[in-house]
Amino acid sequence: FPSHDTIGPLFDARRMEVFTAVYSMDGETYLPPTALELSPDFLKELLDSRRIHFIGNGANKTAELIQHPQALFYPNFQTSSAGMAMLAFQKYIDRSFENLAYFEPAYLKEAFITAPKPKV
């Protein structure tokens, strides 16, 4: 992707929602990780100012709704964790470690749990 563009991973969160974020190619955050409901105006303000390359398993359903010329979709893009190796190594060199005793996962939305249907 061109270095001045941004990338937006899209993960299907069901019920017309996606988990997403938007980053520059050098890692600057334009939209922090969040859960968003899909609509025709999805990320319009960001798309009006920059081209976003959308990847991930939520790209197909998002592409069906968004017709913005700056939104490019790659539903078959293969991701890899190989790019994380240098970031992890730098954290190691900087001795920047998480305290696992106090670490909490960052859930982006509440769990949707329904009661089981009664057996007849």
N, C-alpha and C positions, 0 to 999 in steps of 0.2 A: 504494500500500500504506500502511496506517497507520504513523505514525512510530515507534511502540513495537514494531513487529514486526521480524522479521529476514528476510533474503533468502539463499537458498542456491542458487547456480548449480550445475547438474548437467550434466556433459559425459560422454557415453558413452565408457567406456574399454574396452569389450568384455569378454567373459568374466565377466559379472556384477560388473563394477566400474564405478565412476564417479570422475571427478575432481570434487572439490567443495570448498567453503569455506562459512562462514556469517558474515554481516556484519549489523550493525545498519544502519538507514537512514542514519545519519550517518557510517558507515564504520568503526565499531569492529569489531574482529575477534573473533568467538566461536570460530571454528574456522579455522585457517590453511589455505591451499590444500594438499590432500592427495589421494591416491588411496585409495578405500575399497571394500571388498567389500560388496555389497548383501546384506542379510538382513532378516528381519521386525523386528529390533531396531535397525535402522539409525538412528543419531543419537538414540536413545531418551532419553538423559539431557538433551540439549538440547531435544528436543521436549516433555519433561515440564515444562520451565520457560519455554518461549516458543513462539509460533507462528512457523513458518518457511514462507515462500513459495518453493517450488522452481520454478526456471525452467531452460530449456535442453533440449538434445536427449536428455538422460538422464532427464528427468522422467517420460516414459511408463513406462519399464521399472521405475523406482523406485516409481511409484504402484501398480504391480501387486503389490508386496510389502508396502508399508507401509500400515497401516490406523490410523494415529494421528490423533486428532481435531485436533491442532495442525499437521498436515502438509497444506499446500495446494499443489496442483500446477497449473502453467500451461505445458504442453508447447508451446503455440503462441505464447508470449510473444515478441515481437520485440525483440531487444536493439539497442542503438545505441552507438557510440563517442562520440556527441555530449556525453555527460556527462563525458567525460575532458578536454574542452577546458579547463575551469576549473581542474582539478587540474594539468594540464600547464602552464598559464599561471602558476599559483602557484609551481610548481617553477622556472620560468624567472625569475620575479621574485626568488625566494629564491636564485637561482644554484646550485640543487641539481641537478647533472648527474652522470650515470654516467660513469665512466672506461671507455670502450669497449675500451681495450687490455687491461683486466683483468676486464671483465664476463663472467660465465658464466651461461648459462640455468639455471633451477631445474627440472630434470626431477623429476617426482613419483614415477616408478617406473622400474625397469630395462626396457630394451627386451627384448621377447620375440622372438627370432629363431630360426627353425628351418632346418635344412638342406633344400635342395630335394630332392624325391623323385627317385630315379634313373629315367632314361628307359629303358623296356624296348624 
